[in-house]
């Protein structure tokens, strides 16, 4: 069945993205994986090529493009080129940091930060997770106390598993600003590089996504001006919930794109690899595996495409995004695992992209909210419907 989701402009853009990845990312990617860090020049190159910062308004240096199908093209081409770590780092910038500032920032904050983010000169991060919290964001302990004498917020606490933690020039920090207000006691405060008391902890060594930097962050009496409060004081939790549909759909798109890429690599591999005197693609079991995966992928692609259209229309709910996120990431895990099996011993060799995909993809069912948390969100929504 022909996929009619993309228009001519999207396919033209696909060629731009594909050429950029082949020129600026693929030649350096294995070295970045060895270094456990992507060179900052990649952000500059991505911005210059129009691969990053699309949604930033033109007056702040971006393209002002809000059609998320263009971002979907980027995800698909990154998966196809097996450069997932690059997609993770820039995805955090494009799909989390920039939207937060776009939607919540004052005009002054937008003037201060969006041009640098759009140009790749600034790298952003968001600091939610703490050593003791995981997916339980309401258990966050990092505190921010307002000092009326200096008109500053004083931040203390630790964060972990922070994407772009090493490179980040500005970090949106989720802080508890009122310890007695429950979910209404959280606020978002931006901390900039070189602020006294703000330091990086360990650069974390992960199972996969070797080139994408993930770090611990430490805040010890970090003072930032009141003007660095992002959004409304006490509404930080609500602000996060408002952005979660976009964040979780981004993960779902990355997941189905990775599953599709793994299938395509495997489809070609099985008709090149011979066993028992013929291509293993001629064996019935191999054909059944391919048939199962292709069917599952195409059905899921169709649903994810619908979710993207809903996001464009501002109709994608948190529950819809939770459904897409858990289903697509679990499918990715299952598809990639089967592709490794079909590759046999070569599927375990890092020279093959399927091996890197196996390692890179395991986190997908965990970050952005675990599969179990996604099901709980959906289950609560079902229960609330019955109660009504």
C-alpha positions, -999 to 999 in steps of 0.1 A, spaced: 0 0 0 14 33 -10 22 57 18 7 91 11 18 109 42 45 131 27 42 158 0 68 169 -26 84 194 -2 90 167 24 106 144 -2 128 173 -15 138 179 21 146 142 26 172 145 -1 188 175 18 189 155 50 203 124 34 231 144 17 239 162 49 242 130 69 264 114 42 287 145 42 288 157 77 279 128 100 287 94 86 324 100 80 329 110 116 304 89 134 326 59 144 352 83 158 325 101 178 314 67 192 350 60 203 352 95 218 318 91 235 310 126 223 298 143 191 319 172 179 301 205 185 308 214 149 280 189 139 254 212 155 267 242 136 267 222 103 232 209 110 218 243 116 235 257 85 220 230 64 185 235 78 184 202 96 180 217 131 160 246 145 133 245 119 105 255 144 123 286 156 105 317 143 122 335 115 127 367 136 149 346 159 169 330 132 149 298 124 127 288 95 94 290 114 84 256 101 58 239 124 48 210 102 62 181 121 65 159 90 98 176 83 111 164 117 97 130 109 118 129 77 149 137 98 142 108 121 137 84 92 169 94 75 190 93 107 177 57 113 185 47 78 220 60 81 226 43 115 236 75 132 212 73 161 234 92 186 234 123 164 196 121 163 193 119 200 214 150 207 199 172 181 164 157 189 167 169 225 174 204 211 147 204 185 119 186 202 123 195 238 145 226 245 134 248 216 96 240 220 98 248 257 114 282 251 92 288 220 60 282 240 69 294 275 96 320 270 92 357 273 102 379 244 135 387 262 142 350 268 135 342 232 158 369 220 185 357 244 184 320 236 166 311 204 190 326 179 219 306 194 199 274 195 187 278 159 223 285 148 238 255 167 260 279 187 241 270 218 233 234 228 204 228 252 194 202 277 165 195 300 172 182 335 143 163 350 156 129 362 173 126 395 192 96 411 163 87 432 133 95 410 134 78 376 100 82 360 84 95 392 89 132 385 68 143 415 96 129 437 120 155 424 141 170 453 162 196 435 152 229 451 151 265 441 146 291 467 139 327 458 162 353 474 142 386 473 173 406 484 191 398 452 161 388 430 177 354 423 168 318 425 192 296 445 193 261 432 206 230 450 204 194 438 216 167 414 203 154 381 213 123 362 208 107 327 208 142 311 210 141 273 236 167 261 248 171 297 284 177 288 279 199 258 249 219 271 252 257 272 218 261 288 198 237 309 161 238 317 161 225 353 130 211 369 131 225 405 108 222 435 101 258 444 73 252 470 79 220 491 43 221 504 24 225 472 26 190 458 24 189 420 19 227 420 53 232 437 75 227 406 90 254 383 113 254 353 145 275 356 172 279 330 208 276 341 235 287 318 270 274 313 297 287 337 272 298 363 291 295 396 281 263 415 269 245 383 291 216 374 291 185 354 294 151 371 304 119 352 299 115 315 279 83 318 290 51 299 259 36 284 250 3 268 243 20 235 242 55 220 279 57 226 284 90 208 256 109 225 268 125 257 248 117 288 259 132 321 252 139 357 247 176 367 253 191 401 239 224 414 254 238 446 240 271 456 236 281 420 223 316 417 204 326 386 184 358 380 147 358 384 144 364 347 156 328 341 123 314 353 107 297 323 69 298 322 49 304 354 62 297 389 45 266 403 33 254 369 64 235 360 47 201 362 19 213 340 43 227 315 61 193 313 28 175 308 19 200 280 51 191 261 50 154 267 29 146 236 56 161 214 84 144 233 68 110 233 57 111 197 93 120 188 105 88 205 77 68 188 88 82 154 124 73 161 113 39 171 93 30 140 120 46 118 146 24 135 124 -7 130 119 1 93 157 6 89 165 -27 106 140 -45 84 154 -30 52 190 -40 61 178 -75 70 157 -78 38 188 -72 16 211 -92 38 191 -125 37 192 -126 -1 229 -121 -1 238 -145 27 238 -182 17 233 -213 37 227 -249 26 235 -238 -9 209 -211 -13 201 -176 0 186 -178 35 159 -155 22 146 -186 3 140 -205 35 104 -205 47 111 -194 82 131 -164 70 103 -154 47 77 -157 75 99 -135 98 102 -109 71 64 -110 64 56 -106 101 79 -77 105 69 -58 74 32 -61 83 38 -49 119 59 -20 106 35 -8 80 5 -9 103 24 10 130 38 35 105 2 42 94 -8 50 130 23 71 137 16 91 106 -19 98 119 -4 109 152 19 134 134 -11 149 116 -29 151 149 1 169 164 1 194 135 -35 201 143 -28 204 180 -51 175 186 -26 149 199 -34 141 236 -10 128 262 -29 95 262 -26 93 224 12 99 227 15 73 254 -1 47 232 22 55 203 53 56 225 49 23 242 37 4 211 63 17 187 92 13 211 83 -23 220 79 -30 183 113 -16 176 128 -38 203 111 -69 189 119 -62 153 155 -54 159 160 -85 180 145 -107 152 167 -90 127 198 -98 148 187 -134 149 183 -136 112 217 -121 107 232 -149 128 267 -144 141 272 -113 119 243 -96 137 265 -96 168 294 -78 150 296 -41 155 307 -36 119 271 -43 110 246 -15 116 221 -40 130 244 -47 160 246 -10 168 208 -7 164 204 -35 189 224 -16 215 211 19 207 174 9 208 172 -8 242 167 25 260 136 34 239 111 16 262 127 33 292 133 70 287 105 95 281 85 73 305 87 35 306 63 12 289 48 4 322 42 41 329 26 46 295 2 17 301 -7 32 335 -15 66 318 -37 48 293 -53 27 320 -61 57 342 -78 73 312 -99 43 306 -109 42 343 -118 79 342 -141 73 312 -159 46 330 -163 68 361 -180 94 340 
